[in-house]
Amino acid sequence: MSIRPAKIEDVEEILALIYELALYEKAPDEAKATREQILQSFFCENPKVFCDLVEVDGEIAGLAIWFLNYSTWQGKHGIYLEDLFIRPQYRGLGFGKALLKHLAAICEERGYGRFQWWVLDWNEPAIEFYKSLGAVAMDEWTVYRVSEQALIELAQP
């Protein structure tokens, strides 16, 4: 098993993994990212989002998609993990933990103050796994989102 940054030639596999994650999260119709969007986001001159892949014997077993956030209280960047997905046949082998350790090491190396992510409240296996690693639920915070028509309307002068 190895962890490596995604390459342009991995785009189709990244899209497949994103769709597999959407299926797992019971939202396949919400996975709308295109090849062109992935190319423009991950492989542009100055990317703002990153993808690391777990590879086993030349096969892609999973991914972590992440970007930098910022804590005004700490005055430091952190990593926000957008997606972590390990294909079912590779689960239970430590690959998810290896990806999390990899990202935690990036935080330590670069002096980032936080490493955080969201998890669906029904995903008990993931919640227990994260707790076993020392992650703490931020239950006192409520996530808000503006998207689609509400975003268009909010942007109006």
N, C-alpha and C positions, 0 to 999 in steps of 0.2 A: 504494500500500500504506500502510495505517495500522495502528497498534496502539492498542487502546482497552480500557478495563475492560468486562467483560461486563455486560449489563443483564438485567433480569428477562425481557424479551421474547426473549432469546437462549437460554432454558433448553432448548428442544427441540433446538436446534442443538448446544448443549454436550453433551447426552445422545448425539446422533448421533456427534459427534466422539469421545466416550469409547468408544462401541461400535466405531467404526472403528479406534481405537488398540488395543482389545482383540483385534480380528481380526488386525491387523498383528503383535501380540505372541503370536499363536497361543493366545489364552485367552478366546474370546468368551463362554464360560459364566461367567466370573468378573466380567463387567461387569453388576453388579446394581443400580447406583445408580438411584434413581427421581427423577421430576420433583420430588416433594415434598422429598426429601433435598437435591437441588441447591438448591431455593429456600431451605430452612432453613439450609443451610451457607453459601452465597455471598451471600445477600441478606437476612440477618437484621440486627437492629439493630447488633450488634457482631461482624461476621464474623471467623472465625479462618482462613479459607481464601479465596483470591482467584483470579480467572480473568481473564486478558487474552487478547484475540482479535486475530488478524491479519485485516484486512478488505481485500479487493481489489474495486474496482468494485461495492460493495454485497454481495459474497459473502464468507462466512467461509471463510478459507483454512486456519486452524489456531488452536491455543490453547496457552496455558501455564497450568497450575494449580499454585499454590504457596502456601506458608504460612511463618510464621516459626519458626525453631528458635533454639537458644541454645547458645553455647559457654561453658562455665564457665571454661575456660583463658583465653579472650580477654575474658570478661566482657561479651560483646556478642551481640546477636541476629544472625542470618543468615537467608538465604532458602534454603528447601528446595524444589526444583522437583519436584513430584510427577509431573506429566505435561507433556510437550512433544510436540505432534503437528501435523504439516503434512500436509494432504491430498495424495495422490500427484501430482495434476495441478499442484500449486503447488511441488513440491520442486525444489531446484536453483536457486531464484530469490533465495535469501538471506533468506527469511522466518524460518526457524528461527534463523539467526544474529541477525536483527533482534530476535527475542523474547529471546534470551539477552542481547544487549547492553542491551535495555530493562530486564531484571531486574538486570543488573550495575549499571546506572545508578541504580536504586532503592537498591541496597546502598550505593553511593558517597554518594548524596544523604542517606541516613538514618544513615550511619556504621556500617552492618552489617559484620561482619568476614569473613563467608564466604558463598559461593554454592555449593550442592552439590546433587547428584542421584545416582540410581542408573541404571545401564544394564545391560540383559541381556547376559550374556557372549557370546552368539552374534550380537549385533547389530553386526557389524564396521563397516558404514557409519557408524553413529552414533558408535562408539568412535573411529574415525579423524577424524570431524568434530569431536568434542569435543577430541581431542588437538591438532588444528590451531588451536584457540582458546586453547590453553594449559592446558586442564584436565588434572589429574593423577589417575590411578587410585589409590584408597586400598586397595591390595591387601593390606595388613597387617591390615585390619579384616574381620571376618566379621559379616554381618548376622544377627540372630536375630529371630524373630517368634513371638508367642503369639497364636493366634486360635481362633475357633470353640469347640469343646468344651474344648480345653486352656486357653483364656482363662477359660471359665466355672469350670473346676476350680481354676485358680490363684486366682481371686477368692474362693473359699470360705474362711471363717474357720478 
